[in-house]
Amino acid sequence: MLTASMKEVRRKTPRAQVLLIIPDNLSAHKTPEVRKWLEANPDVHFHFTPPSSSWWNAVKGWFAQLERRLLCRGVFTSVTELKHKIERFI
C-alpha cells in the first residue's frame, strides 16, 4: 500500500530532485499499486533493506553510542558547535 505520507513527500519535493527512499523489505512496498506509482514517478527510487537487516542493528548501535557519549546531557551553544563536536566524535 502506498502511504499518504509518501504521496505528500512527492508533492512537496521539486520534480528535478531525485528521491532515494529506503523502505524495509515488507511485501507491502512491492505491490502492483506501488510499482505503478514508481513507474509514474521515475525520479523516486526504492532501495530495500536487506532481509536480515543486521546492518541496521549496527547503525542503531552507533547512534546509541553517539547519544550516550556525546549528546546525553551535552550543552551546545549553537548548531555549529554541535556539528563540530559530532564531527570530532566521528
Backbone as JSON Lines, residues from 0, in Angstrom:
{"i":0,"aa":"M","n":[0.85,-1.19,0.0],"ca":[0.0,0.0,0.0],"c":[0.89,1.24,0.0]}
{"i":1,"aa":"L","n":[0.58,2.15,-0.86],"ca":[1.31,3.41,-0.93],"c":[0.75,4.35,0.13]}
{"i":2,"aa":"T","n":[1.6,4.8,1.0],"ca":[1.12,5.62,2.11],"c":[0.86,7.05,1.67]}
{"i":3,"aa":"A","n":[-0.02,7.69,2.4],"ca":[-0.31,9.1,2.14],"c":[0.93,9.95,2.36]}
{"i":4,"aa":"S","n":[1.77,9.54,3.32],"ca":[2.98,10.33,3.58],"c":[3.93,10.29,2.4]}
{"i":5,"aa":"M","n":[4.02,9.15,1.71],"ca":[4.89,9.06,0.53],"c":[4.38,9.97,-0.58]}
{"i":6,"aa":"K","n":[3.08,9.99,-0.76],"ca":[2.5,10.88,-1.77],"c":[2.74,12.33,-1.4]}
{"i":7,"aa":"E","n":[2.67,12.65,-0.11],"ca":[2.91,14.02,0.33],"c":[4.36,14.42,0.1]}
{"i":8,"aa":"V","n":[5.29,13.52,0.4],"ca":[6.71,13.8,0.16],"c":[6.93,14.1,-1.32]}
{"i":9,"aa":"R","n":[6.3,13.33,-2.19],"ca":[6.45,13.55,-3.63],"c":[5.9,14.91,-4.03]}
{"i":10,"aa":"R","n":[4.74,15.29,-3.47],"ca":[4.14,16.59,-3.79],"c":[5.01,17.75,-3.34]}
{"i":11,"aa":"K","n":[5.68,17.59,-2.21],"ca":[6.44,18.69,-1.62],"c":[7.89,18.76,-2.12]}
{"i":12,"aa":"T","n":[8.31,17.81,-2.92],"ca":[9.68,17.78,-3.41],"c":[9.71,18.23,-4.86]}
{"i":13,"aa":"P","n":[10.61,19.14,-5.2],"ca":[10.7,19.57,-6.6],"c":[10.95,18.37,-7.52]}
{"i":14,"aa":"R","n":[10.3,18.39,-8.66],"ca":[10.41,17.27,-9.61],"c":[11.84,17.04,-10.08]}
{"i":15,"aa":"A","n":[12.65,18.07,-10.09],"ca":[14.03,17.91,-10.55],"c":[14.89,17.16,-9.53]}
{"i":16,"aa":"Q","n":[14.38,17.02,-8.32],"ca":[15.15,16.37,-7.26],"c":[14.82,14.88,-7.22]}
{"i":17,"aa":"V","n":[15.85,14.07,-7.25],"ca":[15.68,12.62,-7.17],"c":[15.48,12.25,-5.7]}
{"i":18,"aa":"L","n":[14.53,11.36,-5.45],"ca":[14.27,10.89,-4.09],"c":[14.77,9.45,-3.96]}
{"i":19,"aa":"L","n":[15.61,9.22,-2.99],"ca":[16.08,7.87,-2.68],"c":[15.43,7.46,-1.37]}
{"i":20,"aa":"I","n":[14.58,6.46,-1.43],"ca":[13.8,6.01,-0.28],"c":[14.31,4.64,0.14]}
{"i":21,"aa":"I","n":[14.51,4.44,1.44],"ca":[14.94,3.14,1.94],"c":[13.83,2.56,2.81]}
{"i":22,"aa":"P","n":[12.92,1.8,2.18],"ca":[11.88,1.13,2.97],"c":[12.37,-0.22,3.46]}
{"i":23,"aa":"D","n":[11.69,-0.76,4.46],"ca":[12.04,-2.12,4.87],"c":[11.6,-3.08,3.77]}
{"i":24,"aa":"N","n":[11.82,-4.33,3.97],"ca":[11.62,-5.3,2.91],"c":[10.22,-5.92,2.92]}
{"i":25,"aa":"L","n":[9.25,-5.24,3.5],"ca":[7.88,-5.77,3.54],"c":[7.29,-5.88,2.15]}
{"i":26,"aa":"S","n":[6.49,-6.89,1.94],"ca":[5.86,-7.09,0.65],"c":[4.9,-5.95,0.3]}
{"i":27,"aa":"A","n":[4.44,-5.21,1.31],"ca":[3.53,-4.07,1.06],"c":[4.2,-3.01,0.2]}
{"i":28,"aa":"H","n":[5.53,-2.96,0.2],"ca":[6.24,-1.97,-0.61],"c":[6.49,-2.46,-2.04]}
{"i":29,"aa":"K","n":[5.98,-3.65,-2.35],"ca":[6.23,-4.23,-3.67],"c":[4.93,-4.59,-4.38]}
{"i":30,"aa":"T","n":[3.84,-4.01,-3.96],"ca":[2.54,-4.33,-4.56],"c":[2.43,-3.71,-5.95]}
{"i":31,"aa":"P","n":[1.47,-4.18,-6.75],"ca":[1.26,-3.59,-8.07],"c":[0.96,-2.08,-7.99]}
{"i":32,"aa":"E","n":[0.24,-1.66,-6.95],"ca":[-0.06,-0.24,-6.78],"c":[1.22,0.57,-6.61]}
{"i":33,"aa":"V","n":[2.14,0.06,-5.79],"ca":[3.41,0.77,-5.55],"c":[4.26,0.76,-6.82]}
{"i":34,"aa":"R","n":[4.33,-0.39,-7.49],"ca":[5.11,-0.46,-8.73],"c":[4.6,0.52,-9.78]}
{"i":35,"aa":"K","n":[3.29,0.6,-9.89],"ca":[2.68,1.53,-10.85],"c":[3.02,2.97,-10.49]}
{"i":36,"aa":"W","n":[2.97,3.29,-9.2],"ca":[3.28,4.64,-8.75],"c":[4.75,4.96,-9.03]}
{"i":37,"aa":"L","n":[5.63,4.0,-8.77],"ca":[7.05,4.22,-9.04],"c":[7.31,4.43,-10.53]}
{"i":38,"aa":"E","n":[6.6,3.72,-11.38],"ca":[6.73,3.92,-12.83],"c":[6.29,5.32,-13.23]}
{"i":39,"aa":"A","n":[5.27,5.84,-12.57],"ca":[4.77,7.19,-12.86],"c":[5.66,8.27,-12.24]}
{"i":40,"aa":"N","n":[6.54,7.87,-11.33],"ca":[7.45,8.8,-10.66],"c":[8.88,8.27,-10.81]}
{"i":41,"aa":"P","n":[9.45,8.37,-12.01],"ca":[10.77,7.76,-12.26],"c":[11.91,8.4,-11.49]}
{"i":42,"aa":"D","n":[11.68,9.54,-10.87],"ca":[12.73,10.18,-10.07],"c":[12.69,9.72,-8.62]}
{"i":43,"aa":"V","n":[11.84,8.75,-8.3],"ca":[11.78,8.16,-6.97],"c":[12.34,6.74,-7.07]}
{"i":44,"aa":"H","n":[13.3,6.44,-6.23],"ca":[13.95,5.13,-6.27],"c":[13.87,4.49,-4.89]}
{"i":45,"aa":"F","n":[13.39,3.26,-4.85],"ca":[13.37,2.49,-3.61],"c":[14.62,1.63,-3.55]}
{"i":46,"aa":"H","n":[15.29,1.64,-2.41],"ca":[16.42,0.77,-2.12],"c":[16.04,0.01,-0.86]}
{"i":47,"aa":"F","n":[15.71,-1.27,-1.0],"ca":[15.2,-2.04,0.12],"c":[16.31,-2.47,1.07]}
{"i":48,"aa":"T","n":[15.97,-2.53,2.34],"ca":[16.93,-3.03,3.32],"c":[17.12,-4.53,3.09]}
{"i":49,"aa":"P","n":[18.28,-5.04,3.44],"ca":[18.49,-6.49,3.32],"c":[17.51,-7.23,4.24]}
{"i":50,"aa":"P","n":[17.1,-8.43,3.86],"ca":[16.15,-9.16,4.69],"c":[16.64,-9.37,6.12]}
{"i":51,"aa":"S","n":[17.93,-9.59,6.31],"ca":[18.44,-9.82,7.67],"c":[18.51,-8.54,8.48]}
{"i":52,"aa":"S","n":[18.78,-7.43,7.81],"ca":[18.87,-6.11,8.44],"c":[19.87,-6.03,9.58]}
{"i":53,"aa":"S","n":[20.87,-6.9,9.58],"ca":[21.88,-6.82,10.64],"c":[22.65,-5.51,10.57]}
{"i":54,"aa":"W","n":[22.78,-4.96,9.36],"ca":[23.47,-3.68,9.22],"c":[22.71,-2.59,9.97]}
{"i":55,"aa":"W","n":[21.38,-2.69,9.99],"ca":[20.56,-1.69,10.67],"c":[20.81,-1.73,12.17]}
{"i":56,"aa":"N","n":[21.0,-2.92,12.72],"ca":[21.32,-3.04,14.14],"c":[22.65,-2.35,14.45]}
{"i":57,"aa":"A","n":[23.61,-2.48,13.54],"ca":[24.9,-1.81,13.73],"c":[24.75,-0.3,13.69]}
{"i":58,"aa":"V","n":[23.93,0.22,12.78],"ca":[23.69,1.66,12.69],"c":[23.02,2.16,13.96]}
{"i":59,"aa":"K","n":[22.01,1.44,14.44],"ca":[21.33,1.85,15.67],"c":[22.3,1.83,16.85]}
{"i":60,"aa":"G","n":[23.2,0.84,16.89],"ca":[24.2,0.78,17.96],"c":[25.14,1.97,17.92]}
{"i":61,"aa":"W","n":[25.54,2.37,16.71],"ca":[26.44,3.51,16.58],"c":[25.77,4.78,17.09]}
{"i":62,"aa":"F","n":[24.5,4.99,16.71],"ca":[23.79,6.18,17.17],"c":[23.55,6.13,18.67]}
{"i":63,"aa":"A","n":[23.37,4.95,19.23],"ca":[23.22,4.82,20.68],"c":[24.51,5.26,21.38]}
{"i":64,"aa":"Q","n":[25.66,4.87,20.82],"ca":[26.94,5.32,21.39],"c":[27.09,6.83,21.29]}
{"i":65,"aa":"L","n":[26.73,7.39,20.13],"ca":[26.79,8.84,19.96],"c":[25.95,9.54,21.02]}
{"i":66,"aa":"E","n":[24.76,9.03,21.23],"ca":[23.89,9.64,22.23],"c":[24.49,9.53,23.63]}
{"i":67,"aa":"R","n":[24.94,8.32,24.01],"ca":[25.48,8.12,25.36],"c":[26.75,8.92,25.61]}
{"i":68,"aa":"R","n":[27.65,8.91,24.64],"ca":[28.97,9.52,24.85],"c":[29.02,11.02,24.61]}
{"i":69,"aa":"L","n":[28.12,11.52,23.77],"ca":[28.23,12.94,23.4],"c":[26.97,13.74,23.66]}
{"i":70,"aa":"L","n":[25.85,13.25,23.22],"ca":[24.65,14.07,23.22],"c":[23.94,14.13,24.57]}
{"i":71,"aa":"C","n":[23.93,13.01,25.27],"ca":[23.22,12.95,26.55],"c":[23.85,13.94,27.54]}
{"i":72,"aa":"R","n":[23.06,14.83,28.02],"ca":[23.48,15.87,28.98],"c":[24.5,16.84,28.4]}
{"i":73,"aa":"G","n":[24.67,16.82,27.08],"ca":[25.6,17.76,26.46],"c":[24.99,19.15,26.41]}
{"i":74,"aa":"V","n":[25.85,20.14,26.45],"ca":[25.43,21.53,26.34],"c":[26.09,22.09,25.08]}
{"i":75,"aa":"F","n":[25.26,22.54,24.17],"ca":[25.75,23.05,22.9],"c":[25.16,24.44,22.7]}
{"i":76,"aa":"T","n":[26.01,25.41,22.45],"ca":[25.54,26.8,22.34],"c":[25.11,27.18,20.94]}
{"i":77,"aa":"S","n":[25.4,26.31,19.96],"ca":[24.99,26.59,18.59],"c":[24.98,25.3,17.78]}
{"i":78,"aa":"V","n":[24.33,25.35,16.65],"ca":[24.32,24.21,15.74],"c":[25.74,23.95,15.23]}
{"i":79,"aa":"T","n":[26.47,25.02,14.99],"ca":[27.85,24.89,14.51],"c":[28.7,24.14,15.53]}
{"i":80,"aa":"E","n":[28.55,24.48,16.8],"ca":[29.3,23.79,17.85],"c":[28.91,22.31,17.91]}
{"i":81,"aa":"L","n":[27.62,22.03,17.84],"ca":[27.15,20.65,17.86],"c":[27.72,19.88,16.68]}
{"i":82,"aa":"K","n":[27.67,20.48,15.5],"ca":[28.2,19.82,14.3],"c":[29.69,19.52,14.46]}
{"i":83,"aa":"H","n":[30.43,20.48,14.98],"ca":[31.87,20.31,15.17],"c":[32.14,19.16,16.14]}
{"i":84,"aa":"K","n":[31.41,19.1,17.25],"ca":[31.62,18.05,18.23],"c":[31.25,16.67,17.68]}
{"i":85,"aa":"I","n":[30.2,16.62,16.89],"ca":[29.83,15.34,16.26],"c":[30.91,14.91,15.28]}
{"i":86,"aa":"E","n":[31.43,15.84,14.51],"ca":[32.5,15.5,13.55],"c":[33.74,15.02,14.29]}
{"i":87,"aa":"R","n":[34.07,15.64,15.42],"ca":[35.2,15.17,16.22],"c":[34.93,13.78,16.77]}
{"i":88,"aa":"F","n":[33.71,13.52,17.19],"ca":[33.35,12.21,17.72],"c":[33.52,11.13,16.63]}
{"i":89,"aa":"I","n":[33.09,11.46,15.44],"ca":[33.22,10.51,14.32],"c":[34.68,10.22,14.05]}
